[in-house]
């Protein structure tokens, strides 16, 4: 007794399709949408949004989205400089278009302000980004 109809096999292949990165580009100073773009420009904006949204704060985003940098403010310099690369790498791990974050450079600017700049390597190219704590 056959369990499958005649001529139906189990050799179905499943593939994945990469979706385009088209996104609305925001003009941050004016708060206006200034058009659409894709590729590296879209990735630059995606990275900015990831870094400027604290994970678990906004219900509109999944628990995989955002960074966990705010609680580092006020901590010891050595602790911050060891945690930032790990936390940024973790924040970017949810986006498969971001390959890595590397070349971290830290500078202390008085009044307890810490600047951190780093390279973001994406499938579209590399660009420099920074965070301020």
Backbone as numpy.savetxt, mean C-alpha at the origin, in Angstrom:
# Nx Ny Nz CAx CAy CAz Cx Cy Cz
-22.89 -47.28 -13.17 -23.74 -46.09 -13.17 -22.85 -44.85 -13.17
-23.05 -43.98 -14.10 -22.24 -42.77 -14.24 -22.73 -41.68 -13.30
-21.79 -40.98 -12.68 -22.16 -39.87 -11.79 -22.12 -38.52 -12.50
-21.41 -38.48 -13.62 -21.35 -37.26 -14.42 -21.99 -37.51 -15.77
-22.59 -36.49 -16.35 -23.14 -36.67 -17.70 -22.03 -37.04 -18.68
-22.37 -37.75 -19.72 -21.41 -38.15 -20.73 -20.74 -36.93 -21.36
-19.44 -37.01 -21.57 -18.70 -35.94 -22.24 -18.25 -34.82 -21.31
-18.55 -34.91 -20.02 -18.14 -33.89 -19.07 -16.96 -34.43 -18.29
-15.86 -33.72 -18.31 -14.67 -34.15 -17.58 -14.35 -33.20 -16.44
-13.33 -33.54 -15.72 -12.91 -32.71 -14.60 -11.62 -31.96 -14.90
-11.32 -31.75 -16.15 -10.08 -31.09 -16.54 -10.32 -29.62 -16.89
-10.97 -28.91 -16.01 -11.25 -27.49 -16.21 -10.07 -26.71 -15.64
-9.55 -25.78 -16.42 -8.44 -24.95 -15.92 -9.00 -23.60 -15.47
-8.43 -23.12 -14.40 -8.84 -21.84 -13.84 -7.66 -20.89 -13.92
-7.89 -19.71 -14.40 -6.82 -18.71 -14.50 -7.23 -17.42 -13.81
-6.28 -16.55 -13.64 -6.59 -15.25 -13.04 -6.32 -14.17 -14.07
-7.03 -13.09 -13.91 -6.88 -11.96 -14.82 -6.56 -10.73 -13.97
-5.47 -10.04 -14.32 -5.12 -8.81 -13.61 -6.08 -7.71 -14.04
-6.63 -7.02 -13.04 -7.54 -5.93 -13.31 -6.74 -4.65 -13.58
-7.28 -3.74 -14.37 -6.57 -2.49 -14.63 -6.46 -1.64 -13.37
-5.49 -0.74 -13.37 -5.27 0.11 -12.20 -5.89 1.49 -12.39
-6.78 1.64 -13.34 -7.42 2.95 -13.55 -8.04 3.44 -12.25
-7.77 4.67 -11.93 -8.33 5.25 -10.71 -8.54 6.75 -10.90
-9.43 7.29 -10.10 -9.61 8.74 -10.09 -8.41 9.35 -9.37
-7.82 10.38 -9.94 -6.68 11.06 -9.33 -7.20 12.27 -8.57
-6.80 12.35 -7.32 -7.26 13.42 -6.44 -6.22 14.52 -6.38
-6.66 15.74 -6.58 -5.81 16.91 -6.37 -5.95 17.25 -4.89
-4.98 16.82 -4.07 -5.09 16.92 -2.61 -5.28 18.35 -2.10
-4.55 19.36 -2.62 -4.75 20.71 -2.09 -6.18 21.24 -2.28
-6.80 20.94 -3.42 -8.15 21.45 -3.67 -9.23 20.48 -3.22
-8.86 19.21 -3.02 -9.85 18.21 -2.64 -10.76 17.81 -3.79
-10.33 18.08 -5.01 -11.12 17.79 -6.20 -10.54 16.60 -6.96
-11.41 15.89 -7.65 -10.95 14.85 -8.56 -10.49 15.55 -9.83
-9.25 15.25 -10.25 -8.69 15.98 -11.39 -8.61 15.13 -12.66
-9.21 13.97 -12.66 -9.20 13.13 -13.86 -8.94 11.68 -13.49
-8.57 10.90 -14.49 -8.26 9.49 -14.27 -6.84 9.22 -14.76
-6.24 8.23 -14.14 -4.89 7.83 -14.55 -4.71 6.37 -14.16
-3.61 5.81 -14.60 -3.30 4.42 -14.27 -1.79 4.29 -14.14
-1.33 3.11 -13.92 0.09 2.85 -13.84 0.74 3.47 -12.62
1.90 4.07 -12.81 2.69 4.60 -11.70 1.97 5.72 -10.95
1.27 6.58 -11.65 0.53 7.67 -10.98 -0.55 7.10 -10.06
-1.24 6.08 -10.50 -2.27 5.45 -9.68 -1.64 4.75 -8.48
-0.48 4.15 -8.67 0.21 3.47 -7.57 0.70 4.46 -6.53
1.19 5.60 -6.99 1.65 6.63 -6.06 0.50 7.07 -5.15
-0.68 7.27 -5.74 -1.84 7.67 -4.95 -2.28 6.53 -4.03
-2.25 5.29 -4.49 -2.64 4.16 -3.65 -1.74 4.05 -2.43
-0.44 4.26 -2.63 0.52 4.21 -1.52 0.23 5.32 -0.52
-0.04 6.53 -1.01 -0.37 7.64 -0.12 -1.60 7.33 0.71
-2.60 6.76 0.09 -3.84 6.44 0.81 -3.59 5.35 1.84
-2.82 4.34 1.50 -2.48 3.28 2.46 -1.76 3.86 3.67
-0.77 4.72 3.42 0.03 5.27 4.51 -0.73 6.26 5.38
-1.72 6.95 4.82 -2.43 7.98 5.57 -3.73 7.49 6.20
-4.01 6.21 6.09 -5.19 5.64 6.74 -4.76 4.60 7.76
-5.08 4.86 8.99 -4.72 3.94 10.07 -5.59 2.68 9.98
-4.94 1.54 10.05 -5.64 0.25 9.95 -6.66 0.11 11.09
-7.77 -0.49 10.81 -8.87 -0.78 11.74 -9.68 0.45 12.16
-9.35 1.64 11.66 -10.08 2.84 12.08 -11.38 3.03 11.30
-11.36 2.81 9.99 -12.50 3.14 9.14 -13.18 1.86 8.67
-14.47 1.76 8.90 -15.22 0.57 8.51 -15.32 0.39 7.00
-15.12 1.44 6.24 -15.21 1.34 4.80 -14.08 0.46 4.23
-12.96 0.37 4.94 -11.82 -0.43 4.49 -11.79 -1.77 5.21
-11.27 -2.80 4.52 -11.12 -4.11 5.16 -10.01 -4.04 6.21
-9.91 -5.06 7.02 -8.88 -5.07 8.07 -7.48 -5.25 7.50
-7.37 -5.55 6.21 -6.06 -5.68 5.56 -5.54 -4.34 5.05
-6.38 -3.31 5.06 -6.02 -2.04 4.43 -5.53 -1.04 5.46
-4.49 -0.32 5.11 -3.99 0.76 5.95 -2.68 0.41 6.63
-2.19 1.36 7.42 -0.92 1.18 8.12 -1.15 1.32 9.62
-0.16 0.96 10.38 -0.23 1.08 11.84 0.97 1.89 12.31
0.96 3.19 11.99 2.09 4.05 12.29 1.83 5.03 13.43
0.58 5.39 13.67 0.26 6.43 14.66 0.78 6.11 16.05
0.68 4.86 16.47 1.09 4.52 17.83 2.61 4.58 18.03
3.37 4.76 16.95 4.82 4.90 17.08 5.23 6.29 17.55
4.37 7.27 17.36 4.70 8.64 17.78 4.98 8.67 19.27
6.10 9.26 19.64 6.49 9.39 21.04 7.34 8.24 21.56
7.53 7.21 20.76 8.37 6.09 21.18 9.85 6.44 21.00
10.72 5.59 21.51 12.17 5.79 21.38 12.59 5.70 19.91
13.60 6.48 19.55 14.10 6.55 18.18 14.47 5.17 17.64
15.23 4.39 18.42 15.67 3.07 17.95 14.50 2.14 17.70
13.49 2.20 18.54 12.31 1.36 18.36 11.56 1.76 17.08
11.40 3.05 16.88 10.68 3.54 15.70 11.41 3.13 14.42
12.72 3.33 14.40 13.47 3.02 13.18 13.51 1.53 12.88
13.32 0.70 13.89 13.26 -0.74 13.63 11.86 -1.19 13.23
10.84 -0.49 13.69 9.45 -0.88 13.43 8.90 -0.35 12.11
9.30 0.84 11.71 8.72 1.44 10.50 8.89 0.56 9.27
10.07 0.05 8.96 10.17 -0.80 7.76 9.25 -2.03 7.82
9.15 -2.64 8.98 8.29 -3.83 9.11 6.82 -3.45 8.93
6.39 -2.38 9.57 4.98 -1.98 9.50 4.59 -1.49 8.12
5.48 -0.79 7.45 5.18 -0.34 6.09 5.13 -1.54 5.15
6.06 -2.47 5.30 6.03 -3.68 4.49 4.74 -4.46 4.70
4.29 -4.53 5.93 3.04 -5.23 6.25 1.84 -4.50 5.63
1.85 -3.17 5.68 0.75 -2.39 5.10 0.67 -2.60 3.59
1.82 -2.73 2.94 1.84 -2.90 1.49 1.58 -4.33 1.06
1.66 -5.28 1.96 1.54 -6.69 1.58 0.15 -7.04 1.04
-0.86 -6.26 1.34 -2.21 -6.54 0.85 -2.37 -6.19 -0.62
-1.47 -5.40 -1.19 -1.56 -4.96 -2.58 -0.49 -5.68 -3.40
-0.90 -6.59 -4.26 0.06 -7.40 -5.02 0.85 -6.59 -6.05
0.42 -5.36 -6.33 1.16 -4.52 -7.28 2.39 -3.89 -6.65
2.44 -3.87 -5.31 3.59 -3.32 -4.60 4.53 -4.48 -4.29
5.73 -4.41 -4.84 6.69 -5.51 -4.68 7.49 -5.40 -3.40
7.90 -4.16 -3.04 8.67 -3.99 -1.81 8.81 -2.51 -1.46
9.25 -2.30 -0.22 9.64 -0.97 0.25 11.06 -1.13 0.75
11.97 -0.28 0.29 13.39 -0.46 0.62 14.12 0.87 0.69
15.38 0.82 1.08 16.24 2.00 1.19 15.67 3.05 2.15
15.34 2.62 3.35 14.79 3.53 4.37 15.87 4.46 4.88
15.55 5.76 4.93 16.45 6.78 5.45 15.68 7.58 6.49
16.27 7.70 7.69 15.62 8.41 8.79 16.39 9.68 9.11
15.65 10.74 9.43 16.30 11.97 9.89 15.41 12.60 10.96
16.07 13.02 12.03 15.36 13.64 13.14 15.46 15.16 12.97
14.33 15.83 12.99 14.28 17.26 12.68 13.93 18.13 13.88
14.35 17.78 15.07 14.05 18.60 16.24 12.58 18.54 16.62
12.27 18.98 17.81 10.90 18.97 18.33 10.26 17.58 18.27
11.09 16.53 18.24 10.57 15.17 18.23 9.98 14.72 16.91
10.25 15.45 15.82 9.72 15.09 14.51 10.72 14.19 13.79
10.23 13.06 13.29 11.07 12.10 12.58 10.58 11.96 11.15
11.47 12.15 10.19 11.16 11.95 8.78 11.73 10.61 8.35
10.95 9.87 7.59 11.41 8.60 7.05 11.08 8.60 5.56
12.09 8.44 4.73 11.85 8.33 3.29 12.32 6.95 2.84
11.69 6.45 1.79 11.99 5.11 1.31 11.53 4.97 -0.14
12.04 3.95 -0.81 11.65 3.65 -2.18 10.52 2.62 -2.17
9.53 2.85 -2.99 8.44 1.89 -3.17 8.62 1.28 -4.55
8.82 -0.03 -4.58 9.02 -0.76 -5.84 7.70 -1.41 -6.21
7.16 -1.02 -7.37 5.88 -1.57 -7.84 6.08 -2.25 -9.19
5.04 -2.90 -9.66 5.11 -3.52 -10.98 5.18 -2.48 -12.09
4.89 -1.22 -11.78 4.92 -0.14 -12.77 6.18 0.70 -12.70
6.99 0.52 -11.69 8.20 1.31 -11.52 8.44 1.61 -10.05
9.45 2.43 -9.80 9.86 2.77 -8.44 9.72 4.27 -8.21
9.30 4.64 -7.01 9.23 6.05 -6.65 9.57 6.21 -5.18
9.89 7.43 -4.79 10.27 7.75 -3.41 9.04 8.24 -2.65
8.89 7.79 -1.42 7.77 8.20 -0.57 8.34 8.55 0.80
7.56 9.28 1.60 8.02 9.61 2.95 6.85 9.62 3.93
7.18 9.38 5.18 6.21 9.51 6.27 6.86 10.39 7.33
6.03 11.09 8.08 6.51 11.99 9.13 5.83 11.57 10.43
6.64 11.36 11.45 6.11 11.01 12.78 6.52 12.07 13.77
